[in-house]
């Protein structure tokens, strides 16, 4: 009897420990797939669908080549929108930026046509977990299950008994313009081919059913390929290897990663991979909702940049040459978006990936003479400098620095108008009589502010590499942001080449590329993360600055509708990146408790919006929006990502265990209040609100004491 009791206790304990380790159960891959329609959530009455994160719910591993996901509408963000009612295909690459969506496939039965093959589906018969997606296709009575490895996709389709088994390959479609494509049968159980958009992706597929033939169906200008299978009394399984180099490499990737494994084994290994990553941050306390959002956003933070090199190390470089340099080659990060936080988080949890991402950027830069960027600004500077200062090594830092220095000093590269910026200390704008949201000009205010910060980032690298003369030159330029501060409005304002202010100035009206980049004056005027005290000093007093910040978070949005700009607290816009550091500005006038009110409001309201509670306030932008939540919910944030310091706030959770380079540093929240009264690290009081990364790496305890 005692043995039976002991065995029962052991089983219960084992099950309890096992359940505690399954952090993947908190992840909801559908979070961020819904559209925002409610004017209260958005901030205006929408006339078109408003982005609610634009993420995909399908299967992928961290920073993988393959993202295997359903498409409900091509040319729409990730291709999946929760409110849609039909599925067109399952695609194999995805980011959430209206591109990719390579190699669309769909299992079908019966007679289909190029114009009519999509299937209805219901969310009641749809599920997703990290590394797994499932949906029942109502038109064909097919249960589709998907899982994946780094470079391979596994499709499992359970058909109704007696139905013909077919697979549509609509290679003329993707979220980009398709230049050419090909699909061919290669033996009884293999089909292979490629699809070329901006880049060429090759595939090699092995099926567990014999292939009868591959036929081409044409109707008007549309053409699809149909793979017909000889019927067998078991689910149809298709294992597909991918490569951006060759079909041979696609086959090699498949053989190395998936070919000998069952669907259940691949699914299990995918879940274990995600569990290992999520387990690097363990939280205690908080609500179930907060834990769900936390682990969902942590998961979402590690899907981009994406792998582009093969298992043997081959990749196609920027000039189209196939090379092998002994590291994993990645796509460019979404630098304008995610340099602010996501790439810092990547460096903390996946330093090896970070090293290879930097190597990839250097490789691209050495082909063009300039370090690449994404969308706007020159924020590889903050990413690489901050990574170096946090101790991430293993790449040619001198080459990276030389490329960044060229960006900062030579016209024709990554920084448009750099000559005017150097000569005038700002980038002039045109005085346009009736500017509209879509007006395109220099975006001179945003560029000036961002270049000043980028100068600071490169300067820190110059200092670390003992380049004193360039350090001094760049540091002089870091104050250029002040040249566009208009004392009469207390905001950053466009300036003409002759030094006069733009006359037609409405600080509440947003522009995509006139004076400001995807923002208005309010959403741009508090950006100087390298010099927040200098920014405060532009005002007559701290009280004046506080009043201006209060106005930022209280002046109502006037109802202007613009893509990418939604989710407001006053004029502050959480649905886009430019002002994501602004809530912390109260810290620099000794009013951190006011910052906390804003931070709490953002975390509480903007990450599970809409009737289905599945929308963000705006685009996730390759994980930036998600990483913002991850950092702020645990109480540290990279306020200036080019530096190694983190600003401290009040966590949502009572305890956070963060595995950093094999050591755990712990964050403890004392009391239930939301105002910080004391901060200690390793039992030593911290003066101020910043803690260096070098301290966190020691693996000690950060205690944040609060009161009401």
Secondary structure, 3 states (H helix, E strand, C coil): CHHHHHHHHHHHHHHHHHHHHCHHHHCCCCCCCCCECCHHHHCCCCCCCECCCCCCCCEECCCCCCEEEEECCCCCCCCCCCCCCEECEEECCCCCCCCCCCCCEEEECCCCECCECCEECCHHHEEEECCEEEEEECCCCEEEEEEECCCEEEEEEECCCCCCCEEEECCCCCCCCCCEEEEEECCCCEEEEEEECCCEEEEEEEECCCEEEEEEEEECCEEEEEEEECCCCCCEEEEEEEECCCHHHHHHHHHHHCCCCCHHHHHHHHHHHHHHHHCCEEEECCCHHHHHHHHHHHHHCCCCCCECCCCCCEEECCCCCEEECCCCCECCCCHHHHCCCHHHHHHHHCHHHHHHHHHHHHHHHHHHCCCCCCCCCCCHHHHHHHHHHCCCCCCCHHHHHHHHHHHHHCCCCCCCCHHHHHHHCCCCCCCCCCCCCCCECCCHHHHHHHHHHHHHHHHHHHHHCCCHHHHHHHHHHCCHHHHHEECCCCEECCECCCCCECCCCCCCCCECECCCCCECCCCCCCCCCCCHHHHHCCCCCHHHHHHHHHHHCCCCCCCCCECCECCEECCEECCCCCCCCHHHHHHHHCCHHHHHHHHHHHHHHCCCECCCCCECCCCCCCCHHHHHHHHHHHCEECCCCCCCEEEECCCCCCEEEEEECCEEEEEEEECCCCEEEEEEECCEECCCCEEEHHHHCCCCEEEEEEEC
